[in-house]
Amino acid sequence: MEFWADKRRRTVERDARQLETLRATHWQVLVLWECELKDASGLESRLIAFLETAP
């Protein structure tokens, strides 16, 4: 069980660093979870809203 807790913690930390790096270089980031891909209309709404805020 400790292995998976450590693995998840490292993944969360890695993802946070990557997001910070991207944002620091002026990228806009949209995070999607795999489970969100099943709802096509919801996904479409999120993508449109994200792209409408793009510079």
Secondary structure as GFF3:
##gff-version 3
##sequence-region A 1 55
A	DSSP	alpha_helix	2	24	.	.	.	ID=ss1
A	DSSP	three_ten_helix	34	38	.	.	.	ID=ss2
A	DSSP	alpha_helix	40	52	.	.	.	ID=ss3
###
